[in-house]
Amino acid sequence: MKRRDLLAAGALLALVRPASATPAEMAAAINNFTGGARPQTGKVKFDIAQLIDNGNAVPVTISVDSPVEQVRAIAIFTERNPQTDVAVFTLSPRSGKAEVSTRIRLATSQRLMAVARMSDGSYWSHGVDVIVALAACIEGEAP
């Protein structure tokens, strides 16, 4: 391979956009987490800013209006990040309360979903739409 060909291939790779998930892929990831059960709306509170200046480290808190003994897991899903399932937190009575906090990266403005798995086998969810001014997860994207 000639040096010129290698440089041309490198320039083309710089123009390739990173893969991002779709709403259908987010629905499939939620379906995988719930085992096919449809989450009900309610009980879950997604605390995140609606307008995000920088998507590189976005603080998120998710709480469930239920005793911690009844909450088995809390999961976060994104619609347009490269991977839809961001995090799954497993809770137990020793967790203290049915609440988790973390920081996530957001590739662009999108819809986020939080889903809680309860001890009785039910699933509860809450979705929010956020606007991201400075996107993350875009290394290599063309200007």
VEXLOZA-715477 format. One record per residue (C-alpha): z, y, x; residue number from 1. Coordinates in steps of 0.2 Angstrom, whole numbers, always signed. Layout:
% residues N
<r zz="Z" yy="Y" xx="X" resi="NUM"/>
...
//
This chain:
% residues 143
<r zz="+0" yy="+0" xx="+0" resi="1"/>
<r zz="-5" yy="+17" xx="+7" resi="2"/>
<r zz="+8" yy="+31" xx="+8" resi="3"/>
<r zz="-2" yy="+41" xx="-4" resi="4"/>
<r zz="-1" yy="+27" xx="-17" resi="5"/>
<r zz="+17" yy="+26" xx="-15" resi="6"/>
<r zz="+20" yy="+45" xx="-18" resi="7"/>
<r zz="+9" yy="+45" xx="-33" resi="8"/>
<r zz="+19" yy="+30" xx="-40" resi="9"/>
<r zz="+35" yy="+39" xx="-37" resi="10"/>
<r zz="+29" yy="+55" xx="-46" resi="11"/>
<r zz="+24" yy="+45" xx="-61" resi="12"/>
<r zz="+42" yy="+37" xx="-61" resi="13"/>
<r zz="+49" yy="+54" xx="-61" resi="14"/>
<r zz="+40" yy="+58" xx="-77" resi="15"/>
<r zz="+46" yy="+43" xx="-86" resi="16"/>
<r zz="+60" yy="+47" xx="-99" resi="17"/>
<r zz="+75" yy="+36" xx="-100" resi="18"/>
<r zz="+76" yy="+24" xx="-114" resi="19"/>
<r zz="+86" yy="+29" xx="-129" resi="20"/>
<r zz="+92" yy="+19" xx="-144" resi="21"/>
<r zz="+86" yy="+22" xx="-161" resi="22"/>
<r zz="+96" yy="+23" xx="-178" resi="23"/>
<r zz="+90" yy="+5" xx="-181" resi="24"/>
<r zz="+97" yy="-1" xx="-165" resi="25"/>
<r zz="+114" yy="+8" xx="-169" resi="26"/>
<r zz="+114" yy="-1" xx="-186" resi="27"/>
<r zz="+111" yy="-18" xx="-178" resi="28"/>
<r zz="+125" yy="-15" xx="-165" resi="29"/>
<r zz="+137" yy="-10" xx="-180" resi="30"/>
<r zz="+131" yy="-26" xx="-189" resi="31"/>
<r zz="+135" yy="-36" xx="-173" resi="32"/>
<r zz="+152" yy="-29" xx="-172" resi="33"/>
<r zz="+156" yy="-32" xx="-190" resi="34"/>
<r zz="+148" yy="-49" xx="-191" resi="35"/>
<r zz="+137" yy="-43" xx="-205" resi="36"/>
<r zz="+150" yy="-35" xx="-216" resi="37"/>
<r zz="+146" yy="-18" xx="-222" resi="38"/>
<r zz="+160" yy="-5" xx="-217" resi="39"/>
<r zz="+168" yy="+5" xx="-231" resi="40"/>
<r zz="+169" yy="+24" xx="-228" resi="41"/>
<r zz="+187" yy="+31" xx="-226" resi="42"/>
<r zz="+203" yy="+28" xx="-217" resi="43"/>
<r zz="+194" yy="+32" xx="-200" resi="44"/>
<r zz="+195" yy="+50" xx="-193" resi="45"/>
<r zz="+183" yy="+54" xx="-180" resi="46"/>
<r zz="+189" yy="+70" xx="-170" resi="47"/>
<r zz="+175" yy="+77" xx="-160" resi="48"/>
<r zz="+168" yy="+95" xx="-158" resi="49"/>
<r zz="+152" yy="+98" xx="-169" resi="50"/>
<r zz="+144" yy="+109" xx="-156" resi="51"/>
<r zz="+145" yy="+102" xx="-138" resi="52"/>
<r zz="+141" yy="+113" xx="-123" resi="53"/>
<r zz="+140" yy="+99" xx="-111" resi="54"/>
<r zz="+136" yy="+81" xx="-115" resi="55"/>
<r zz="+143" yy="+74" xx="-98" resi="56"/>
<r zz="+161" yy="+72" xx="-103" resi="57"/>
<r zz="+164" yy="+74" xx="-122" resi="58"/>
<r zz="+182" yy="+71" xx="-128" resi="59"/>
<r zz="+184" yy="+60" xx="-143" resi="60"/>
<r zz="+199" yy="+54" xx="-153" resi="61"/>
<r zz="+198" yy="+41" xx="-167" resi="62"/>
<r zz="+212" yy="+38" xx="-178" resi="63"/>
<r zz="+214" yy="+26" xx="-192" resi="64"/>
<r zz="+225" yy="+30" xx="-207" resi="65"/>
<r zz="+234" yy="+13" xx="-207" resi="66"/>
<r zz="+249" yy="+5" xx="-198" resi="67"/>
<r zz="+244" yy="-1" xx="-181" resi="68"/>
<r zz="+249" yy="-18" xx="-186" resi="69"/>
<r zz="+234" yy="-19" xx="-198" resi="70"/>
<r zz="+221" yy="-12" xx="-185" resi="71"/>
<r zz="+213" yy="-25" xx="-174" resi="72"/>
<r zz="+199" yy="-15" xx="-165" resi="73"/>
<r zz="+191" yy="+2" xx="-165" resi="74"/>
<r zz="+172" yy="+4" xx="-159" resi="75"/>
<r zz="+161" yy="+19" xx="-155" resi="76"/>
<r zz="+143" yy="+19" xx="-158" resi="77"/>
<r zz="+129" yy="+32" xx="-154" resi="78"/>
<r zz="+112" yy="+34" xx="-162" resi="79"/>
<r zz="+102" yy="+41" xx="-147" resi="80"/>
<r zz="+111" yy="+36" xx="-131" resi="81"/>
<r zz="+103" yy="+23" xx="-119" resi="82"/>
<r zz="+115" yy="+10" xx="-126" resi="83"/>
<r zz="+122" yy="+11" xx="-144" resi="84"/>
<r zz="+139" yy="+3" xx="-142" resi="85"/>
<r zz="+149" yy="+15" xx="-131" resi="86"/>
<r zz="+166" yy="+7" xx="-132" resi="87"/>
<r zz="+177" yy="-6" xx="-141" resi="88"/>
<r zz="+196" yy="-4" xx="-141" resi="89"/>
<r zz="+207" yy="-19" xx="-145" resi="90"/>
<r zz="+223" yy="-14" xx="-153" resi="91"/>
<r zz="+240" yy="-23" xx="-156" resi="92"/>
<r zz="+257" yy="-19" xx="-163" resi="93"/>
<r zz="+262" yy="-14" xx="-145" resi="94"/>
<r zz="+248" yy="+0" xx="-145" resi="95"/>
<r zz="+261" yy="+11" xx="-154" resi="96"/>
<r zz="+249" yy="+19" xx="-166" resi="97"/>
<r zz="+231" yy="+17" xx="-173" resi="98"/>
<r zz="+223" yy="+30" xx="-162" resi="99"/>
<r zz="+212" yy="+30" xx="-146" resi="100"/>
<r zz="+206" yy="+44" xx="-135" resi="101"/>
<r zz="+192" yy="+44" xx="-122" resi="102"/>
<r zz="+178" yy="+54" xx="-115" resi="103"/>
<r zz="+160" yy="+49" xx="-118" resi="104"/>
<r zz="+143" yy="+55" xx="-112" resi="105"/>
<r zz="+130" yy="+60" xx="-125" resi="106"/>
<r zz="+111" yy="+60" xx="-121" resi="107"/>
<r zz="+107" yy="+73" xx="-135" resi="108"/>
<r zz="+111" yy="+79" xx="-152" resi="109"/>
<r zz="+114" yy="+63" xx="-163" resi="110"/>
<r zz="+125" yy="+54" xx="-175" resi="111"/>
<r zz="+140" yy="+45" xx="-170" resi="112"/>
<r zz="+150" yy="+31" xx="-179" resi="113"/>
<r zz="+167" yy="+25" xx="-177" resi="114"/>
<r zz="+171" yy="+8" xx="-185" resi="115"/>
<r zz="+188" yy="+0" xx="-187" resi="116"/>
<r zz="+191" yy="-19" xx="-189" resi="117"/>
<r zz="+207" yy="-22" xx="-200" resi="118"/>
<r zz="+218" yy="-38" xx="-200" resi="119"/>
<r zz="+212" yy="-42" xx="-217" resi="120"/>
<r zz="+194" yy="-44" xx="-212" resi="121"/>
<r zz="+189" yy="-27" xx="-219" resi="122"/>
<r zz="+179" yy="-14" xx="-209" resi="123"/>
<r zz="+181" yy="+5" xx="-211" resi="124"/>
<r zz="+170" yy="+19" xx="-204" resi="125"/>
<r zz="+167" yy="+37" xx="-201" resi="126"/>
<r zz="+151" yy="+46" xx="-195" resi="127"/>
<r zz="+148" yy="+63" xx="-188" resi="128"/>
<r zz="+133" yy="+73" xx="-183" resi="129"/>
<r zz="+135" yy="+82" xx="-166" resi="130"/>
<r zz="+124" yy="+95" xx="-158" resi="131"/>
<r zz="+123" yy="+94" xx="-139" resi="132"/>
<r zz="+117" yy="+110" xx="-130" resi="133"/>
<r zz="+116" yy="+102" xx="-112" resi="134"/>
<r zz="+112" yy="+84" xx="-113" resi="135"/>
<r zz="+119" yy="+70" xx="-102" resi="136"/>
<r zz="+111" yy="+53" xx="-98" resi="137"/>
<r zz="+94" yy="+61" xx="-93" resi="138"/>
<r zz="+92" yy="+58" xx="-74" resi="139"/>
<r zz="+74" yy="+58" xx="-70" resi="140"/>
<r zz="+68" yy="+66" xx="-86" resi="141"/>
<r zz="+53" yy="+78" xx="-84" resi="142"/>
<r zz="+57" yy="+97" xx="-86" resi="143"/>
//
